[in-house]
Amino acid sequence: MTDAIVRDSNGTQLNEGDSGTLTKDLKVKGTSETIKRGTLVKNIRLISNPGEIEGNTRQVKGLVLKTEFLKKA
């Protein structure tokens, strides 16, 4: 983990354990699942790439998302 500051689509800082909502419908690679805009992503974990986070939705666990598609809740 680096000391880089991770920000959401609005520029708000994201921290471990935060929750956020999706700002766009996203298809999940490897499945036929589409996660809709407004879906809550819980328990965010910061990963080595500061432009991405890992989190859980009701449909998909361990989902890696680009922070540009996430807004802090």
C-alpha positions in Angstrom: 0.0 0.0 0.0 1.4 3.4 -1.0 0.7 6.7 0.7 -1.1 8.1 -2.3 -4.4 9.8 -1.7 -7.3 8.0 -3.4 -10.2 10.2 -4.6 -13.6 9.5 -6.0 -15.2 11.0 -9.1 -16.0 14.3 -7.2 -12.5 14.6 -5.7 -13.5 13.5 -2.2 -10.8 11.4 -0.4 -11.6 7.7 0.0 -10.4 5.7 3.1 -10.4 2.1 4.0 -13.9 0.9 5.1 -15.8 3.7 3.3 -18.9 3.1 1.3 -19.8 4.7 -2.1 -22.3 4.5 -4.9 -21.7 3.9 -8.6 -22.1 6.8 -11.0 -22.6 4.6 -14.1 -24.0 1.2 -15.1 -21.0 -1.2 -15.3 -20.7 -4.7 -16.8 -18.7 -7.1 -14.7 -16.0 -8.9 -16.7 -16.3 -12.7 -16.8 -20.1 -12.6 -15.9 -23.3 -11.6 -17.5 -23.9 -9.3 -14.5 -24.5 -5.5 -14.9 -24.3 -3.4 -11.8 -26.6 -0.4 -12.0 -25.9 3.2 -11.3 -26.6 4.0 -7.7 -25.6 0.6 -6.4 -23.9 0.8 -2.9 -20.3 -0.5 -2.7 -19.5 -1.3 0.9 -16.3 -1.8 2.8 -13.9 -0.2 0.3 -10.3 -1.5 0.5 -7.5 0.6 -1.1 -5.2 -1.4 -3.3 -1.7 -0.7 -4.7 -3.1 1.2 -7.8 -4.4 4.6 -6.5 -6.9 4.8 -9.3 -8.7 1.6 -8.2 -10.5 0.2 -5.1 -11.8 -3.1 -4.1 -15.2 -3.5 -2.5 -18.4 -5.5 -2.2 -21.8 -5.1 -3.7 -24.9 -7.3 -3.0 -24.3 -9.1 -6.3 -20.5 -9.3 -6.5 -17.9 -9.7 -3.7 -14.3 -8.6 -4.2 -15.1 -6.3 -7.1 -12.3 -4.0 -8.3 -13.5 -0.7 -9.5 -11.9 2.4 -11.0 -12.5 5.4 -8.7 -13.8 7.5 -11.5 -17.1 5.5 -11.4 -17.5 5.9 -7.6 -19.0 8.6 -5.4 -18.5 8.5 -1.7 -21.7 7.9 0.2 
